[in-house]
């Protein structure tokens, strides 16, 4: 299946949220400014208009994530190129850098997921949600968590339960990718990898799944902004900033789970639809068909 077939908005570099593309009058404007739900699905949330204040915060958050992933992707591409040239010592250093950048981006995603979780618990703000699709992940553990989330979507849970289970599933996937990327890159950097080709291929798989997780988080965030009352925006902004990881290039400890009181991901689910966004373009010969946020509309 081609990338464009998996992603409804594959041709779009940025979400369609500009006020110039939506009507801004009458009841729709009143509803939007109050932050009340006025769409029936995640797909409709994706193309919905956002008030200016929400638009700025969403765009700033998304832009930061995109830049972080772009740098991560280029770093891995450079490492592959160095391997192809037989320059193993510089390639090992690139692997070490990749692990640090991966850790940083994973921490940002987990901070956003935790912000959504904590704000929703405190204020009772719950958006449309859609289940994960295992075929859009490549690592075994990520597929397993996504499969459980997708199967449980068949159960008629409340919106609150579906939302929290989706957040928990994403957090578990990102945390697992974070740990494995750190361990795999360490083995490469220290020269203890038994199979170089297998380890480098594994880094590419982890990069792929982190990109999928990023797009899923993006669409969850957009749906959340569609229902977030405007008066709650300052509190949410403060929470996002406070939970963002501080700059550090010497992260050696393993991150703890951010949803200490949530159910394990094997019991998490969501149900409805979700469109997708395009992945950052690649410069290497690796698979360009990275999945992004999933379109589960039936």
C-alpha positions as CSV (number, residue, x, y, z in Angstrom):
1,X,0.0,0.0,0.0
2,X,1.4,3.4,-1.0
3,X,1.9,6.1,1.6
4,X,-0.8,8.3,0.1
5,X,-3.3,5.5,0.4
6,X,-2.6,5.2,4.1
7,X,-2.9,8.9,4.7
8,X,-5.7,11.1,3.7
9,X,-3.8,14.3,4.1
10,X,-0.5,13.0,2.7
11,X,-0.1,16.0,0.4
12,X,-0.4,18.5,3.2
13,X,2.8,19.7,4.9
14,X,0.8,21.4,7.7
15,X,-2.6,20.9,9.2
16,X,-5.5,22.7,7.6
17,X,-6.3,25.1,10.5
18,X,-6.0,28.5,8.9
19,X,-9.0,30.8,9.6
20,X,-9.1,31.7,5.9
21,X,-10.1,28.2,5.0
22,X,-13.1,28.1,7.4
23,X,-16.3,30.1,7.7
24,X,-16.1,32.4,10.7
25,X,-19.6,33.6,11.3
26,X,-22.9,32.8,13.1
27,X,-23.3,29.8,15.5
28,X,-20.1,28.1,14.3
29,X,-18.0,31.0,15.4
30,X,-19.7,31.1,18.8
31,X,-19.1,27.4,19.4
32,X,-15.5,27.6,18.3
33,X,-14.7,30.5,20.6
34,X,-16.2,28.6,23.5
35,X,-14.1,25.6,22.7
36,X,-17.1,23.3,22.6
37,X,-17.3,20.1,20.5
38,X,-18.9,20.7,17.1
39,X,-17.5,17.8,15.1
40,X,-18.5,14.2,15.0
41,X,-15.1,12.5,14.3
42,X,-11.4,12.9,14.5
43,X,-11.3,13.4,10.8
44,X,-13.5,16.4,11.1
45,X,-11.4,17.7,14.0
46,X,-8.3,17.6,11.8
47,X,-9.7,20.1,9.2
48,X,-11.6,22.2,11.8
49,X,-10.8,25.8,12.3
50,X,-9.2,26.8,15.6
51,X,-9.4,30.2,17.3
52,X,-6.2,32.3,17.0
53,X,-4.9,31.6,20.5
54,X,-5.4,27.9,20.2
55,X,-4.0,27.9,16.7
56,X,-0.8,29.6,17.8
57,X,-0.1,27.1,20.7
58,X,-0.9,24.1,18.5
59,X,1.3,25.4,15.7
60,X,4.2,26.2,18.0
61,X,4.0,22.8,19.6
62,X,3.8,21.0,16.3
63,X,6.6,23.1,14.8
64,X,8.9,22.2,17.7
65,X,8.2,18.5,17.3
66,X,8.7,18.7,13.5
67,X,12.1,20.4,13.9
68,X,13.2,17.8,16.5
69,X,12.2,14.9,14.2
70,X,13.8,16.5,11.2
71,X,17.2,16.7,13.0
72,X,16.8,13.2,14.2
73,X,16.1,11.9,10.8
74,X,19.1,13.7,9.2
75,X,21.4,12.3,11.9
76,X,20.3,8.8,11.1
77,X,20.7,9.4,7.4
78,X,24.2,10.7,8.0
79,X,25.1,7.6,10.0
80,X,23.9,5.3,7.2
81,X,26.0,7.3,4.7
82,X,29.1,7.0,6.9
83,X,28.6,3.2,7.2
84,X,28.2,3.0,3.4
85,X,31.6,4.8,3.0
86,X,33.2,2.4,5.5
87,X,33.8,5.2,8.1
88,X,32.7,3.2,11.2
89,X,34.2,5.4,13.9
90,X,32.3,8.5,12.8
91,X,29.2,6.4,12.3
92,X,29.4,5.2,15.9
93,X,29.5,8.8,17.1
94,X,26.4,9.5,14.9
95,X,24.7,6.6,16.6
96,X,25.4,8.1,20.0
97,X,24.1,11.5,18.9
98,X,21.0,9.8,17.4
99,X,20.3,8.2,20.8
100,X,20.4,11.5,22.5
101,X,18.2,13.2,20.0
102,X,15.8,10.3,20.1
103,X,15.6,10.4,23.9
104,X,14.9,14.2,23.7
105,X,12.1,13.9,21.2
106,X,10.5,10.9,23.0
107,X,10.6,12.9,26.2
108,X,8.8,15.8,24.5
109,X,6.1,13.5,23.2
110,X,5.6,11.9,26.6
111,X,5.4,15.3,28.2
112,X,2.6,16.3,25.8
113,X,0.8,13.0,26.5
114,X,1.1,13.6,30.2
115,X,-0.1,17.2,29.8
116,X,-3.2,15.9,28.0
117,X,-3.8,13.3,30.7
118,X,-3.4,15.6,33.7
119,X,-5.5,18.4,32.2
120,X,-8.3,16.1,31.3
121,X,-8.4,14.5,34.7
122,X,-8.5,17.9,36.3
123,X,-11.0,19.7,34.0
124,X,-12.9,16.9,32.4
125,X,-12.1,17.9,28.8
126,X,-12.2,14.9,26.5
127,X,-11.9,15.0,22.7
128,X,-12.8,12.5,19.9
129,X,-10.4,9.6,19.8
130,X,-9.4,6.8,17.3
131,X,-7.8,3.4,17.9
132,X,-4.2,2.7,16.9
133,X,-3.6,0.5,13.9
134,X,-0.9,-2.1,14.3
135,X,0.0,-2.2,10.6
136,X,1.3,1.4,10.9
137,X,4.0,0.2,13.3
138,X,7.0,-2.0,12.6
139,X,8.5,-3.0,16.0
140,X,7.0,-6.1,17.6
141,X,6.1,-4.4,20.9
142,X,4.5,-1.4,19.3
143,X,2.4,-3.6,17.1
144,X,1.3,-5.6,20.1
145,X,0.2,-2.5,22.1
146,X,-1.5,-1.1,19.0
147,X,-3.3,-4.4,18.4
148,X,-4.7,-4.4,21.9
149,X,-5.8,-0.8,21.6
150,X,-7.5,-1.5,18.3
151,X,-9.3,-4.7,19.5
152,X,-10.6,-3.0,22.6
153,X,-12.0,-0.2,20.4
154,X,-14.8,-2.7,19.7
155,X,-16.0,-2.3,23.3
156,X,-18.3,0.6,23.9
157,X,-16.4,2.6,26.4
158,X,-17.1,6.2,27.5
159,X,-15.3,9.0,25.7
160,X,-13.2,9.5,28.9
161,X,-12.1,5.9,29.0
162,X,-11.3,5.7,25.3
163,X,-9.2,8.9,25.5
164,X,-7.2,7.8,28.6
165,X,-6.5,4.4,27.1
166,X,-5.3,5.9,23.8
167,X,-2.9,8.2,25.8
168,X,-1.7,5.2,27.8
169,X,-1.1,3.1,24.7
170,X,0.9,5.8,23.0
171,X,3.0,6.5,26.2
172,X,3.8,2.8,26.5
173,X,4.9,2.6,22.9
174,X,7.1,5.8,23.1
175,X,8.7,4.7,26.4
176,X,9.5,1.3,24.9
177,X,11.0,2.9,21.8
178,X,13.0,5.3,23.9
179,X,14.6,2.5,26.0
180,X,15.4,0.3,23.0
181,X,16.9,3.1,21.0
182,X,19.2,4.0,23.9
183,X,20.3,0.4,24.3
184,X,20.8,-0.3,20.6
185,X,22.7,2.9,19.9
186,X,24.9,2.3,23.0
187,X,25.9,-1.1,21.7
188,X,26.8,0.4,18.3
189,X,28.7,3.3,19.8
190,X,30.7,1.1,22.1
191,X,31.5,-1.4,19.4
192,X,29.9,-4.4,21.2
193,X,27.2,-5.0,18.6
194,X,27.2,-8.6,17.4
195,X,25.6,-7.8,14.1
196,X,26.2,-4.3,12.8
197,X,23.6,-4.6,10.0
198,X,20.9,-5.9,12.4
199,X,21.5,-3.1,14.9
200,X,21.5,-0.3,12.3
201,X,18.3,-1.7,10.8
202,X,16.8,-1.8,14.3
203,X,17.5,1.9,14.7
204,X,15.7,2.6,11.5
205,X,12.6,0.7,12.7
206,X,12.6,2.6,16.0
207,X,12.8,5.9,14.1
208,X,9.9,4.8,11.9
209,X,7.7,4.0,14.9
210,X,8.6,7.2,16.7
211,X,7.5,9.1,13.7
212,X,4.2,7.2,13.7
213,X,3.8,8.0,17.4
214,X,4.5,11.7,16.8
215,X,1.8,11.9,14.2
216,X,-0.7,10.1,16.4
217,X,0.1,12.5,19.2
218,X,-0.3,15.4,16.8
219,X,-3.8,14.4,15.8
220,X,-4.8,13.7,19.4
221,X,-3.6,17.2,20.3
222,X,-5.6,18.8,17.5
223,X,-8.8,17.0,18.6
224,X,-8.1,18.1,22.1
225,X,-7.8,21.8,21.1
226,X,-11.1,21.5,19.2
227,X,-12.9,20.9,22.5
228,X,-10.7,22.8,24.9
229,X,-12.6,25.8,26.4
230,X,-10.7,29.0,25.8
231,X,-10.6,29.8,29.5
232,X,-8.6,26.5,30.1
233,X,-5.9,27.4,27.5
234,X,-3.5,29.2,29.9
235,X,-3.6,26.3,32.3
236,X,-2.9,23.8,29.6
237,X,-0.1,26.0,28.1
238,X,1.6,26.2,31.5
239,X,1.3,22.4,32.0
240,X,2.9,21.7,28.6
241,X,5.8,24.1,29.3
242,X,6.3,22.6,32.8
243,X,6.4,19.0,31.6
244,X,8.7,19.7,28.6
245,X,12.1,18.0,29.2
246,X,14.9,20.4,30.1
247,X,17.8,20.6,27.6
248,X,20.4,17.9,28.4
249,X,22.8,15.9,26.4
250,X,23.8,13.6,29.2
251,X,20.6,11.7,30.0
252,X,21.6,8.4,31.5
253,X,18.7,7.4,33.7
254,X,15.7,5.5,32.4
255,X,12.5,7.6,32.4
256,X,9.7,6.5,34.7
257,X,6.2,6.0,33.4
258,X,4.2,9.2,33.2
259,X,0.8,7.6,33.8
260,X,1.4,5.9,37.1
261,X,-2.3,5.4,37.8
262,X,-3.4,4.4,34.4
263,X,-4.2,0.8,33.2
264,X,-1.5,-1.1,31.3
265,X,-1.6,-0.5,27.6
266,X,-2.8,-4.0,26.9
267,X,-6.2,-2.8,28.4
268,X,-6.3,0.5,26.6
269,X,-8.5,1.5,23.6
270,X,-10.1,4.2,21.6
271,X,-12.7,4.3,18.9
272,X,-13.4,6.6,16.0
273,X,-11.5,8.1,13.1
274,X,-8.2,9.9,12.6
275,X,-6.7,11.5,9.5
276,X,-3.0,11.7,8.9
277,X,-0.1,14.1,8.2
278,X,2.9,13.7,6.0
279,X,6.2,12.5,7.3
280,X,9.4,14.5,7.0
281,X,11.1,13.8,3.7
282,X,14.1,11.5,3.7
283,X,17.4,11.9,1.9
284,X,18.7,8.3,2.2
285,X,17.6,5.1,0.5
286,X,15.6,4.0,3.5
287,X,11.8,3.3,3.2
288,X,10.1,6.7,2.5
289,X,6.7,5.4,3.4
290,X,6.7,6.4,7.1
291,X,3.2,6.3,8.5
292,X,1.8,9.3,10.3
293,X,-1.4,9.8,12.1
294,X,-3.9,7.1,11.2
295,X,-7.1,7.5,9.2
296,X,-9.5,5.1,10.8
297,X,-12.7,6.4,9.3
298,X,-15.0,3.7,8.1
